[in-house]
Amino acid sequence: MKILIFNAGSSTHKSSLYDIGQTLPQEPPAPLWEAAADWGQNQGQTELKVKANGKTIKTQLKTDDREEVIKELLQTLWTGETRVIENLDAVAVVGHRVVHGGPDFRQSILLDDDSIKKIRELAVFAPLHNSANAAGIEVIRKLKNDMPQVAVFDTAFHSTIPRKVATYPGPASWWDEGIRRYGFHGTSHRYCSRKSAEIVGRDVQGLRLVNCHLGNGSSLAAIRDGKSVDTTMGFTPLEGLMMGTRSGTVDPSILIYLQREKGYDAHILDNMLNKQSGLLGISGISGDMRTIHAAEDKGNPNAILALDMLVYRLRYFIAAMVASLEGIDVLTFTGGIGENDASVRQRVCAGLSYLGIQIDEKLNASSPQDRDISTPDSKVRVLIVHTQEDWEITRDCYTIMQKK
């Protein structure tokens, strides 16, 4: 069974193709083909990178229209040096990462007209992402209308969060209006919870895990018995941790003040909180950790402050997740920063020694994938897990198609 995965961002599109046999393998196999398109750098142009058949091909497309980009990207599946199939008919199902499932979508589903319409309507909660997800679905429908398509929702994993955690302490009517804690990065958190249990040789049942998905966008999840019971992101992906360009949690009265005294409208505030804050806002340099570290090494005080704040807020929210779990057995780091930034892991864990967390400095410095980096006497196992969202989506597609 060949399964094609679509993972759409606001100005990116990533895809991969897996070939699954009669049974679902326990470990993720290497995809037959991978492609990544990015049109966020230069207006009217897209950088396309495709990997297949032992080759990596980079090209520049003279368009930034999502539909055109996806069609060009798909052509590399059955033409040129990266050709791995005859045509789209060779694909059994297309799986889509959909960011926001709202209050209704609590698990992955086989798409139909009604669910596609609902995904478009949910764009009011995640305008950049759900619209992009829906656009990818429509491209496949135009190319092959009878192609089975599956939606895997980032919010679905967090649908198990108790109502006392999911409810904001505003008017009771908010809940009925769909204003509640949804949480995000759920596909990554779900994969990492299962992989973490495997690494420590435990069943997910009875396991208390804090999973740290740290990248340009970052969130934590408190996971008990394989289910999310708390998370740092909320109604939108803006709440919680300080991120690359997002502020994370701030006093909402700041926004009221800026609106009343400075005349800022919703567009300005949205842009400020999502694109001009976080590491970029504090450092004044960049939202990229590599650039911030380089500036820190040169003694840049704003870069030093940005990193100190990031680490402090990570410790703060990890402690909050531990409180939700009433203890912790495993602390897992994943995502671009979580997997690769040994300095951040070391600083965070150093401030959590009161929990009995001790890491092996040499192991941590080497950033090994899918490894326990804690010392033998650490009371909490500390892991680095390479998150594989596409594989998690593939698993759901396989399961749904087997039932179908």
C-alpha positions as CSV (number, residue, x, y, z in Angstrom):
1,M,0.0,0.0,0.0
2,K,1.5,3.3,-1.1
3,I,0.6,6.2,1.1
4,L,1.2,9.8,0.2
5,I,1.5,12.4,3.0
6,F,0.8,16.1,2.7
7,N,2.1,18.4,5.5
8,A,1.2,22.0,4.6
9,G,2.5,25.1,6.3
10,S,1.5,28.8,5.7
11,S,4.3,29.2,3.1
12,T,5.6,25.7,2.8
13,H,4.5,22.2,1.7
14,K,6.2,19.0,2.6
15,S,5.3,15.6,1.2
16,S,6.5,12.0,1.5
17,L,5.6,8.6,0.0
18,Y,5.6,5.4,2.0
19,D,5.2,1.9,0.7
20,I,3.6,-0.4,3.4
21,G,3.4,-4.1,3.0
22,Q,0.8,-6.5,4.5
23,T,1.5,-5.5,8.1
24,L,2.4,-2.2,9.6
25,P,6.1,-2.1,10.6
26,Q,6.9,-1.2,14.2
27,E,9.8,1.1,13.2
28,P,9.3,3.9,10.6
29,P,10.8,2.8,7.2
30,A,12.6,5.3,5.0
31,P,10.1,7.0,2.6
32,L,10.4,6.1,-1.1
33,W,10.3,9.8,-1.9
34,E,10.4,13.1,0.0
35,A,9.8,16.7,-1.2
36,A,9.8,20.1,0.4
37,A,8.7,23.4,-1.1
38,D,9.3,26.8,0.5
39,W,8.0,30.0,-1.0
40,G,8.5,32.1,2.1
41,Q,11.9,33.6,1.1
42,N,11.3,35.2,-2.3
43,Q,8.0,36.5,-3.6
44,G,6.9,34.8,-6.8
45,Q,9.4,32.0,-6.4
46,T,9.6,28.6,-4.7
47,E,12.6,26.5,-3.6
48,L,11.8,22.9,-4.2
49,K,14.0,20.0,-2.9
50,V,13.2,16.4,-3.8
51,K,14.9,13.2,-2.5
52,A,14.4,9.8,-4.1
53,N,16.4,7.0,-5.6
54,G,19.5,8.1,-3.7
55,K,19.4,11.6,-5.3
56,T,18.6,15.0,-4.0
57,I,17.3,17.5,-6.7
58,K,17.0,21.2,-6.0
59,T,15.1,23.5,-8.3
60,Q,13.6,27.0,-8.4
61,L,10.0,27.3,-9.4
62,K,8.8,30.6,-10.9
63,T,5.6,30.6,-8.9
64,D,4.4,30.8,-5.3
65,D,0.9,29.7,-6.0
66,R,0.2,26.8,-3.7
67,E,-1.8,24.8,-6.2
68,E,0.8,25.2,-8.9
69,V,3.6,24.3,-6.5
70,I,1.9,21.1,-5.4
71,K,1.3,20.0,-8.9
72,E,4.9,20.7,-9.9
73,L,6.0,18.8,-6.7
74,L,3.8,15.8,-7.5
75,Q,5.2,15.6,-11.1
76,T,8.5,14.6,-9.5
77,L,6.9,11.4,-8.2
78,W,6.4,10.0,-11.7
79,T,8.9,11.9,-13.9
80,G,12.6,12.5,-14.0
81,E,15.4,11.2,-11.8
82,T,13.1,11.1,-8.7
83,R,10.4,9.0,-10.4
84,V,9.2,6.2,-8.1
85,I,5.7,5.4,-9.4
86,E,3.9,5.4,-12.8
87,N,1.2,7.9,-11.8
88,L,-1.2,8.9,-9.0
89,D,-3.2,5.7,-9.5
90,A,-0.4,3.9,-7.8
91,V,-1.2,5.7,-4.5
92,A,-3.8,4.1,-2.3
93,V,-4.6,7.0,0.0
94,V,-3.4,10.6,0.7
95,G,-3.0,11.6,4.3
96,H,-3.1,15.3,5.4
97,R,-1.9,16.9,8.6
98,V,-4.7,19.4,9.5
99,V,-3.8,21.8,12.2
100,H,-7.2,22.6,13.8
101,G,-10.0,20.1,14.3
102,G,-12.1,22.3,16.5
103,P,-14.5,20.8,19.0
104,D,-15.9,18.1,16.6
105,F,-12.9,16.2,15.2
106,R,-11.4,14.2,18.0
107,Q,-9.7,11.5,15.8
108,S,-8.4,11.0,12.3
109,I,-11.1,10.6,9.7
110,L,-11.7,9.5,6.0
111,L,-12.6,12.8,4.3
112,D,-15.9,13.5,2.5
113,D,-17.6,16.6,1.3
114,D,-19.1,17.5,4.7
115,S,-15.8,17.1,6.6
116,I,-13.9,19.1,4.0
117,K,-16.4,21.9,4.3
118,K,-16.0,21.8,8.1
119,I,-12.2,22.0,7.8
120,R,-12.6,25.2,5.7
121,E,-15.0,26.6,8.3
122,L,-12.5,25.9,11.1
123,A,-10.1,28.3,9.3
124,V,-11.6,31.0,11.5
125,F,-9.5,29.4,14.3
126,A,-6.4,28.8,12.3
127,P,-6.6,30.9,9.1
128,L,-3.1,30.4,7.7
129,H,-3.0,26.6,8.3
130,N,-6.5,25.2,7.8
131,S,-6.9,27.0,4.5
132,A,-3.6,25.6,3.4
133,N,-4.6,22.1,4.5
134,A,-7.9,22.4,2.6
135,A,-6.1,23.6,-0.5
136,G,-3.9,20.5,-0.6
137,I,-7.1,18.3,-0.3
138,E,-8.7,20.2,-3.2
139,V,-5.6,19.7,-5.4
140,I,-5.8,15.9,-5.0
141,R,-9.6,16.0,-5.7
142,K,-8.9,17.8,-9.0
143,L,-6.3,15.4,-10.0
144,K,-8.1,12.2,-8.9
145,N,-11.6,12.8,-7.5
146,D,-12.1,9.3,-6.2
147,M,-8.8,9.2,-4.3
148,P,-9.4,8.3,-0.6
149,Q,-8.0,11.1,1.6
150,V,-7.5,11.1,5.4
151,A,-7.3,14.0,7.8
152,V,-5.1,13.7,10.9
153,F,-5.8,16.6,13.2
154,D,-3.1,18.2,15.4
155,T,-5.7,19.0,18.0
156,A,-7.2,15.5,18.2
157,F,-4.5,14.1,20.6
158,H,-5.4,16.8,23.1
159,S,-9.1,16.0,23.1
160,T,-8.6,13.9,26.2
161,I,-7.6,16.9,28.3
162,P,-10.1,17.3,31.2
163,R,-12.7,20.0,31.0
164,K,-11.2,21.8,34.0
165,V,-8.0,22.2,32.1
166,A,-9.5,22.9,28.7
167,T,-11.9,25.6,30.0
168,Y,-10.8,29.2,30.2
169,P,-12.0,31.2,33.2
170,G,-14.0,33.6,31.2
171,P,-17.8,33.7,30.6
172,A,-19.3,30.3,30.5
173,S,-20.6,31.1,27.0
174,W,-17.1,30.9,25.7
175,W,-17.2,27.1,25.8
176,D,-20.4,27.0,23.7
177,E,-18.7,29.3,21.2
178,G,-15.8,26.9,20.8
179,I,-13.4,29.0,22.8
180,R,-11.3,26.5,24.8
181,R,-7.9,25.0,25.1
182,Y,-7.3,22.8,22.0
183,G,-3.5,22.3,22.0
184,F,-1.3,21.7,19.0
185,H,1.6,19.6,17.8
186,G,-0.6,16.6,18.8
187,T,0.7,14.3,16.0
188,S,4.3,14.8,17.2
189,H,3.3,14.5,20.9
190,R,1.5,11.2,20.1
191,Y,4.4,9.7,18.2
192,C,6.9,10.7,20.8
193,S,4.9,9.3,23.7
194,R,4.8,5.9,22.1
195,K,8.5,6.1,21.1
196,S,9.5,7.2,24.5
197,A,7.8,4.3,26.2
198,E,9.5,2.0,23.8
199,I,13.0,3.5,24.6
200,V,12.6,3.1,28.4
201,G,11.0,-0.3,28.0
202,R,7.7,0.6,29.6
203,D,4.1,0.3,28.5
204,V,2.4,3.7,28.1
205,Q,0.0,2.7,30.8
206,G,1.2,4.1,34.1
207,L,3.8,6.2,32.4
208,R,4.0,10.0,33.3
209,L,5.7,11.8,30.4
210,V,6.4,15.5,29.7
211,N,7.1,15.8,26.0
212,C,8.9,19.0,24.8
213,H,8.3,19.8,21.2
214,L,10.7,22.6,20.6
215,G,11.2,24.4,17.3
216,N,10.2,27.7,15.8
217,G,6.9,26.8,17.3
218,S,7.1,25.1,20.6
219,S,4.7,23.3,23.0
220,L,4.8,20.9,25.9
221,A,2.4,18.1,26.6
222,A,1.7,16.3,29.9
223,I,0.9,12.7,28.9
224,R,-0.4,10.0,31.3
225,D,-1.2,6.5,30.1
226,G,-0.5,7.6,26.5
227,K,-3.1,10.4,26.7
228,S,-2.7,14.1,26.8
229,V,-3.9,15.6,30.1
230,D,-2.5,19.1,29.7
231,T,-0.5,21.2,27.1
232,T,0.9,24.7,26.9
233,M,-0.7,25.9,23.6
234,G,-4.3,26.8,23.9
235,F,-7.1,28.2,21.7
236,T,-4.4,29.1,19.2
237,P,-0.7,28.1,18.8
238,L,0.3,31.4,20.4
239,E,-0.2,30.5,24.0
240,G,2.4,29.1,26.3
241,L,6.2,29.0,25.7
242,M,8.3,31.8,24.2
243,M,9.0,30.8,20.6
244,G,11.0,31.9,17.6
245,T,8.8,34.8,16.7
246,R,5.8,34.2,18.9
247,S,5.4,35.8,22.3
248,G,3.8,32.9,24.1
249,T,1.7,33.7,27.2
250,V,1.5,37.5,28.1
251,D,-0.9,39.5,30.2
252,P,-3.9,40.1,28.0
253,S,-4.3,43.6,29.4
254,I,-1.1,44.6,27.5
255,L,-3.1,44.2,24.3
256,I,-6.0,46.2,25.7
257,Y,-3.5,48.9,26.7
258,L,-1.9,49.0,23.3
259,Q,-5.3,49.2,21.6
260,R,-6.6,51.9,23.8
261,E,-3.5,54.1,24.2
262,K,-1.6,53.4,21.0
263,G,-4.4,52.8,18.6
264,Y,-3.2,49.4,17.5
265,D,-5.8,47.3,15.7
266,A,-6.2,43.5,15.6
267,H,-4.0,43.2,12.5
268,I,-1.1,45.0,14.1
269,L,-1.4,43.1,17.4
270,D,-1.6,39.8,15.6
271,N,1.5,40.5,13.6
272,M,3.3,41.8,16.7
273,L,2.5,38.7,18.8
274,N,3.1,36.1,16.1
275,K,5.9,37.5,14.0
276,Q,7.8,40.2,15.9
277,S,8.0,38.7,19.4
278,G,9.8,35.7,21.1
279,L,13.5,35.3,20.4
280,L,13.3,37.7,17.5
281,G,11.6,40.4,19.5
282,I,13.9,40.2,22.5
283,S,17.2,39.7,20.7
284,G,16.4,42.1,17.9
285,I,18.5,39.8,15.7
286,S,16.7,36.6,14.7
287,G,14.2,34.0,15.7
288,D,16.7,31.3,14.8
289,M,18.5,29.6,17.7
290,R,21.8,29.2,15.8
291,T,22.0,32.9,15.1
292,I,21.1,33.7,18.8
293,H,23.8,31.3,20.1
294,A,26.4,32.9,17.8
295,A,25.5,36.3,19.1
296,E,25.5,35.0,22.7
297,D,29.1,33.8,22.2
298,K,30.1,37.3,21.2
299,G,28.6,38.7,24.4
300,N,25.5,40.3,22.8
301,P,23.3,41.2,25.9
302,N,20.0,41.0,24.1
303,A,20.8,37.5,22.8
304,I,21.9,36.5,26.3
305,L,18.6,37.8,27.7
306,A,16.6,36.0,25.0
307,L,18.1,32.7,25.8
308,D,17.8,33.2,29.5
309,M,14.1,33.9,29.1
310,L,13.6,30.9,26.8
311,V,15.2,28.6,29.3
312,Y,13.4,30.1,32.3
313,R,10.0,29.7,30.6
314,L,10.8,26.2,29.6
315,R,11.6,25.3,33.2
316,Y,8.5,27.1,34.4
317,F,6.1,25.3,32.1
318,I,7.8,21.9,32.5
319,A,7.1,22.3,36.2
320,A,3.5,23.1,35.4
321,M,3.2,19.9,33.3
322,V,4.7,17.9,36.2
323,A,2.1,19.4,38.5
324,S,-0.6,18.3,36.2
325,L,0.8,14.7,36.2
326,E,1.5,14.8,39.9
327,G,5.0,13.5,39.2
328,I,7.2,12.6,36.2
329,D,8.8,9.4,34.9
330,V,10.2,10.6,31.5
331,L,11.2,14.0,30.1
332,T,11.5,13.9,26.3
333,F,13.0,16.5,24.0
334,T,12.0,16.6,20.3
335,G,11.7,19.1,17.4
336,G,14.4,21.1,15.7
337,I,15.7,22.7,19.0
338,G,14.8,19.8,21.2
339,E,16.7,17.3,19.2
340,N,19.7,19.4,18.2
341,D,20.4,22.1,20.8
342,A,22.5,20.5,23.6
343,S,23.0,23.8,25.3
344,V,19.2,24.4,25.8
345,R,18.7,20.8,27.1
346,Q,21.6,21.2,29.5
347,R,20.4,24.5,30.9
348,V,16.8,23.4,31.2
349,C,17.8,20.1,33.0
350,A,20.3,21.9,35.3
351,G,17.4,23.9,36.7
352,L,15.2,20.8,37.2
353,S,17.7,18.9,39.4
354,Y,15.2,19.2,42.3
355,L,13.1,16.7,40.4
356,G,16.0,14.2,40.4
357,I,16.9,14.9,36.8
358,Q,20.5,14.2,35.9
359,I,21.8,14.0,32.4
360,D,25.1,12.6,31.0
361,E,26.9,15.6,29.7
362,K,28.8,13.7,27.0
363,L,25.7,12.0,25.7
364,N,23.8,15.2,25.7
365,A,26.6,17.0,23.8
366,S,26.4,14.4,21.0
367,S,22.6,14.9,20.5
368,P,21.9,11.2,19.8
369,Q,18.5,10.3,18.2
370,D,16.1,8.1,20.1
371,R,18.3,7.7,23.1
372,D,18.2,8.0,26.9
373,I,20.7,10.7,27.9
374,S,20.1,10.6,31.6
375,T,22.6,9.2,34.1
376,P,22.0,5.8,35.7
377,D,21.1,7.4,39.0
378,S,18.7,9.9,37.5
379,K,15.2,9.6,39.0
380,V,13.7,10.7,35.7
381,R,14.7,9.3,32.3
382,V,15.6,12.1,29.9
383,L,15.3,11.3,26.2
384,I,15.9,12.7,22.8
385,V,13.4,11.5,20.3
386,H,13.4,12.3,16.5
387,T,9.8,13.1,15.9
388,Q,8.2,11.6,12.8
389,E,4.9,13.3,12.2
390,D,4.6,11.9,8.6
391,W,5.0,8.4,9.9
392,E,2.3,9.0,12.5
393,I,0.0,10.2,9.8
394,T,0.9,7.2,7.7
395,R,0.0,4.8,10.5
396,D,-3.5,6.4,10.8
397,C,-4.0,6.2,7.0
398,Y,-3.1,2.5,7.0
399,T,-5.4,1.7,10.0
400,I,-8.3,3.6,8.4
401,M,-7.8,2.0,5.0
402,Q,-7.6,-1.5,6.6
403,K,-11.0,-0.9,8.2
404,K,-12.4,0.5,4.9
